[in-house]
Amino acid sequence: MQFIEMTGKELMDALHDDELTPDDLRKSHITETSIVRINRQGDIEVRRPEGWDVVGGLIGEYEGRILKSCGRTWA
C-alpha cells in the first residue's frame, strides 16, 4: 500500500470544509506536529506510540491538495 506522510499542520492546511474539522482533529489528538499519513483511498492515519490509528478520511480531489500542502508523493 502507498501513503503520503505529512505533519498534522500540513493536513490541516489541505482539508476542505466538508471533511474533518480542526476540532475533529483535536479530538483525535492530532496536533500540528503529529505524524499522519494518507493512503490512496483517502484514509487518514495518525502515528501513535504503538502503531497507526485510522481517524477519518478525505473526499473529492484530495490528492492534489495533499501534494500541494506537503510537497511529497506516494511512497
C-alpha positions in Angstrom: 0.0 0.0 0.0 1.2 3.5 -0.7 1.0 6.5 1.5 1.9 10.2 1.7 3.3 11.1 5.1 2.9 14.6 6.4 2.5 16.7 9.6 -0.7 17.5 11.3 -0.2 21.1 10.2 0.1 20.1 6.5 -3.0 18.0 6.8 -5.0 20.9 8.4 -3.9 23.2 5.6 -5.2 20.7 3.0 -8.7 19.9 4.5 -11.9 21.1 2.9 -14.9 22.3 5.0 -16.9 19.2 4.3 -14.1 16.9 5.7 -12.7 16.7 9.2 -12.7 20.0 11.1 -9.8 21.2 13.3 -12.0 20.3 16.3 -12.3 16.7 14.9 -8.5 16.5 14.6 -8.0 17.8 18.2 -10.5 15.1 19.4 -8.3 12.5 17.6 -5.3 14.0 19.4 -3.7 15.3 16.2 -1.6 18.4 16.7 0.4 20.4 14.2 3.5 18.3 14.9 1.7 14.9 14.7 2.9 12.5 12.0 0.0 11.5 9.8 -0.3 9.6 6.5 -2.9 9.3 3.8 -3.4 6.2 1.7 -4.7 6.2 -1.9 -8.2 5.6 -0.7 -8.1 8.9 1.3 -7.9 7.3 4.8 -6.1 9.4 7.3 -4.0 7.6 9.9 -2.1 9.1 12.8 1.1 7.7 14.3 0.7 6.6 17.8 3.4 5.1 20.1 2.1 1.6 19.4 1.3 1.9 15.7 -1.0 3.7 13.2 -4.6 4.6 14.1 -7.2 5.4 11.4 -9.0 8.7 12.3 -11.1 9.6 9.3 -10.9 10.2 5.6 -10.7 12.7 2.8 -13.2 13.1 -0.1 -13.1 14.6 -3.5 -9.9 15.6 -5.3 -7.7 15.3 -2.3 -4.5 14.1 -4.0 -3.7 17.5 -5.5 -4.4 19.2 -2.2 -2.2 16.9 -0.3 0.7 17.1 -2.8 0.4 20.9 -2.7 0.3 21.1 1.1 3.3 18.9 1.8 5.2 18.6 -1.4 5.6 14.8 -1.1 4.4 12.0 -3.4 3.2 8.4 -2.9 5.8 6.1 -1.3 
